[in-house]
Amino acid sequence: MVPVERHNERMVIRSFHLPRSLMRVISDLSDRGLFNNPSEAIRMAVMATLPDVLKVAELLDDGGRGCVVKSLFIPRELRKLALKLVERGVFKSESEVYRFSLVYFLIKMRDVIKGERDKSIALR
């Protein structure tokens, strides 16, 4: 990481892999004037989601470290959708699709897990 000073804020440069198709969608958002540039769109996405992901991690007794293998039956149609996401480059593997889906689900269910909301309301 390389520290960079910008507008009196301390920032670091991070590089990561993005599927071309995802980058096209992000670039389109900036081309339409919704964001100044693709970097701003990515920063906004990260700022909007990381706090929720952190809250899910706080629900885990081991902080999310360590893995187990979980086998389960998945409807063929759902598996086809997962494979399509991998094929399009949105995720690197089918496992990554399922992990992301689980974290997203837990974000929506966070209040239910804490006992503050009914399950049917959270899943809407």
Secondary structure, DSSP 8 states (H G I E B T S, - for coil): -EEEEETTEEEEE------HHHHHHHHHHHHTTSSSSHHHHHHHHHHHHHHHHHHHHHHSTTTT-S---------HHHHHHHHHHHHTTSSSSHHHHHHHHHHHHHHHHHHHHTTSS-HHHHT-
